[in-house]
Amino acid sequence: MKFSTWQPLNNGLELSPEIAHVIRIRLDLAREQWSPLIELLSDEERARATRFRFDDPRRQFVICRATLKQILGTAYGVAPNALSFQYGSRGKPELSLQDLNSSVPQIEFNVSHSGTIGLIAISVGAPVGIDVEEFDPTVKFLQLAERFFAPLEASELKSLPPEKQLHGFYRCWTCKEAYIKAKGDGLSLSLSSFCVAIDPDQPASLCHVDGQPDEPIQWTTQSLNIGENHAAAVMVRRPDCRIALWDWPVT
Ligand SMILES: CC(C)(COP(=O)(O)OP(=O)(O)OC[C@H]1O[C@@H](n2cnc3c(N)ncnc32)[C@H](O)[C@@H]1OP(=O)(O)O)[C@@H](O)C(=O)NCCC(=O)NCCS
């Protein structure tokens, strides 16, 4: 199996604690392509889809949630609409495990969507978080970094050559968001209480967590190459976890 490039996902995922999977999903589908996926949603999920005021977030939610249910359904050997979710205190969805095949190892997952791309991360027995962001060339990134990043991150960003700073900002943003999402704490975890590597030409990593010197070595961090207009990162709470990259087939 190759781990560095995106491969078409033709079969089920190999479920092993040593491997985390990232599935890339195209969200730029025409309505007739994605609307059949609504069939895979529960009544509650359909009601949520209906409540979106705009088509873009509705399409993102329906495609990602239906794809997630297909992936997890295949793993547990059940129909996608037999799956249900519960939510952590900060809104992180988790599988309700009742009625599922207990011989399948416990799967953890996380979802992110931005612009035309959705990503789903799957791991076995280890918290996982993922984030994708579409570049916004108008964003005042140095001001945002000053305000939200740790002081060391903000100063490292400013010291990058100007042509690398936008990528450095999104490298930092996506890694920080992936960590927060893996922990499930939302923004109750202060963005300045931990540091990630900034330089977009260096490997991504968690460098420091306030008051927890052993925390960074517990994590595998990987930035994902998903095209010119997006940045993305995945974090798994398992050292030296391999990351397999898959493209979900377009129907
Ligand atoms: C909700 C949050 C988890 C992510 O929000 P986001 O970046 O706008 O959205 P993403 O597309 O990456 O992720 C949304 C998905 O994360 C999942 N999610 C929701 N709450 C979550 C939580 N507490 N923890 C982990 N995952 C969560 C859901 O699956 C959701 O998708 P769905 O509703 O379609 O199922 C939260 O961290 C947040 O509000 N972040 C604010 C962004 C920000 O200011 N970041 C600064 C970084 S420097």
The ligand as a MOL file (V3000), in Angstrom:
LIG
                    3D

  0  0  0     0  0            999 V3000
M  V30 BEGIN CTAB
M  V30 COUNTS 48 50 0 0 0
M  V30 BEGIN ATOM
M  V30 1 C -17.0930 23.3550 15.0400 0
M  V30 2 C -15.6010 23.2550 15.0120 0
M  V30 3 C -15.2820 21.9140 15.5840 0
M  V30 4 C -15.0140 23.2440 13.5820 0
M  V30 5 O -15.6340 24.1390 12.7790 0
M  V30 6 P -15.2480 24.4530 11.2710 0
M  V30 7 O -13.7600 24.5360 11.0860 0
M  V30 8 O -16.0410 25.6310 10.9300 0
M  V30 9 O -15.8250 23.2370 10.4340 0
M  V30 10 P -15.2320 21.8920 9.8320 0
M  V30 11 O -15.8200 21.7370 8.4970 0
M  V30 12 O -13.7600 21.7700 9.9520 0
M  V30 13 O -15.8290 20.7810 10.8030 0
M  V30 14 C -17.2020 20.5870 10.9410 0
M  V30 15 C -17.4240 19.1420 11.3790 0
M  V30 16 O -16.7070 18.8810 12.5800 0
M  V30 17 C -17.4520 17.9770 13.3720 0
M  V30 18 N -17.5730 18.6010 14.6910 0
M  V30 19 C -18.5530 19.3810 15.1950 0
M  V30 20 N -18.2330 19.7510 16.4670 0
M  V30 21 C -17.0430 19.1950 16.7470 0
M  V30 22 C -16.1880 19.2080 17.8900 0
M  V30 23 N -16.5040 19.8330 19.0240 0
M  V30 24 N -15.0140 18.5350 17.8220 0
M  V30 25 C -14.6790 17.8700 16.7090 0
M  V30 26 N -15.4370 17.8190 15.5890 0
M  V30 27 C -16.6080 18.4750 15.6130 0
M  V30 28 C -18.7750 17.7330 12.6830 0
M  V30 29 O -18.7040 16.4730 12.0250 0
M  V30 30 C -18.8590 18.8600 11.6810 0
M  V30 31 O -19.4390 18.5090 10.4570 0
M  V30 32 P -20.9950 18.1510 10.3130 0
M  V30 33 O -21.7160 19.0900 11.1960 0
M  V30 34 O -21.2530 18.3490 8.8540 0
M  V30 35 O -21.1030 16.7350 10.7200 0
M  V30 36 C -14.9800 24.2710 15.9820 0
M  V30 37 O -13.6320 23.9160 16.2430 0
M  V30 38 C -15.0270 25.7090 15.6180 0
M  V30 39 O -16.0180 26.3710 15.7660 0
M  V30 40 N -13.9740 26.2660 15.1420 0
M  V30 41 C -13.9220 27.6830 14.7950 0
M  V30 42 C -12.9320 27.9390 13.7420 0
M  V30 43 C -11.8270 28.8500 14.2300 0
M  V30 44 O -12.0290 29.9710 14.6460 0
M  V30 45 N -10.6030 28.3420 14.1650 0
M  V30 46 C -9.4370 29.0720 14.5010 0
M  V30 47 C -8.2250 28.2130 14.1390 0
M  V30 48 S -6.7650 29.1250 14.3590 0
M  V30 END ATOM
M  V30 BEGIN BOND
M  V30 1 1 1 2
M  V30 2 1 2 3
M  V30 3 1 2 4
M  V30 4 1 2 36
M  V30 5 1 4 5
M  V30 6 1 5 6
M  V30 7 2 6 7
M  V30 8 1 6 8
M  V30 9 1 6 9
M  V30 10 1 9 10
M  V30 11 2 10 11
M  V30 12 1 10 12
M  V30 13 1 10 13
M  V30 14 1 13 14
M  V30 15 1 14 15
M  V30 16 1 15 16
M  V30 17 1 15 30
M  V30 18 1 16 17
M  V30 19 1 17 18
M  V30 20 1 17 28
M  V30 21 1 18 19
M  V30 22 1 18 27
M  V30 23 2 19 20
M  V30 24 1 20 21
M  V30 25 1 21 22
M  V30 26 2 21 27
M  V30 27 1 22 23
M  V30 28 2 22 24
M  V30 29 1 24 25
M  V30 30 2 25 26
M  V30 31 1 26 27
M  V30 32 1 28 29
M  V30 33 1 28 30
M  V30 34 1 30 31
M  V30 35 1 31 32
M  V30 36 2 32 33
M  V30 37 1 32 34
M  V30 38 1 32 35
M  V30 39 1 36 37
M  V30 40 1 36 38
M  V30 41 2 38 39
M  V30 42 1 38 40
M  V30 43 1 40 41
M  V30 44 1 41 42
M  V30 45 1 42 43
M  V30 46 2 43 44
M  V30 47 1 43 45
M  V30 48 1 45 46
M  V30 49 1 46 47
M  V30 50 1 47 48
M  V30 END BOND
M  V30 END CTAB
M  END
